[in-house]
Amino acid sequence: MTSSSWLPALWFLAIVALIPLVLWLLKRSPLQGGLVQRGTKVVGSTYLGPGQRLLTVEVGEGETRRWLLLGATAQQINLLTELPPQDLPTPAAPSFAKLLQRARGGSA
């Protein structure tokens, strides 16, 4: 066998080895996030019909934080109104003993 017969196989292996490296670099590039900013999260979502939703989205952080009420369809997203941010109550998790009582049929 000549060395030129191994050349396509070596190129194939080199390209396959570069794929994880390129994916890693893309994951860390500033373009990866697109238009989504850090500190953006969906606070609430209400289903209205096929392909239609109301979304409450929190944007910004700290003093610049605000909530946006958005109407979203399959074709477009519209800003309906801007709301002052609110602190969401964190529901207290029931204790294991209460969960076990409920599972056994006892009162909570």
N, C-alpha and C positions, 0 to 999 in steps of 0.2 A: 504494500500500500504506500502511496505517496503522501507527502505532507499536505498536498492540496485537497486530498479526499477528506481529511480531518477538519479542514477549515470551516465548512458550513456547520458542522456539529459544534465547533468551538464558538462560532458566532451565536448559534442558537442558545447555548448554555450561558453565554455572556448576557444576552438579552433577557433571558429568564431570570438571571441573578439581579439584573438592574430593576426589574419590576417592583420588588418590595422597597427598594431605595427611592424610586420615583414616587411611589404612593406615600411613603413616610414624609418626603419633602413637600408634597402637595398638602398633606394633612397639617403641616406647620406653616404653610404660606399664609400671608395676610389676605389673600384672595379667597381662601377656603370658606370664610364666614359669609361671603356674599353681602347681601343687604342687612342681614340679621346682626343686630348690635349685641354686645355683651350687656347683660342686665335686662334683656327682654324676655318676658315670660307670659304665657297665657294664664290669666287669673281665673277666668270662667268661660264656659262655652254653652250655648243653648241651641239645640237643633230646631230649626223652623220647618224644614221640608227637604225634599231631595236636593242636595247640593246647596242648601241655604243654611247659614248659621249666624248667630250673633256671638261675637267674641269680645271679651274684655281682656285687653293686653296691657301689661305694665311695662313702661319703657323708662329708661334712665335709672340713675342711682342717686341716693342721698336727697339733696334739696331739689334736684332737677327731675325727680321721679314724678310720673303722672300716669293715669290710666286712660286708655282710648277705647271707646266702644265702637267696634267695627262690624259692618254688615258684610259677610263674605258669601259669594256665590262661586260657581265653577269658572266664571268669566272675569270677575273683578272683585275688588275689595274697596269698600267705601267707609270713610270716617263719618260716623253718625254724630258723635259728640265727644268732648273731652271731660273727664271726671277728675275730681281731686282724689289722690291716692288714699287708700284706707288700709289699716292694719287688719289682716285677716285673723280671726280667732283660731287658735290651734286647738282642735278638739282633744280633750283629755282621753287617753286610752284607758279602757276599763281594766281593772286588775284581773289577773289570772283566776283568782278565786271567784269573782263575779261571772267570768266567762264559763267557768266550770259549773257553777250553780245553774246558769241558764241552759247549758247543754244537758244537764240532768233533769231539767224541768222544774227546778225550784224558782222562787221569786228572786228578782235581782236585788 
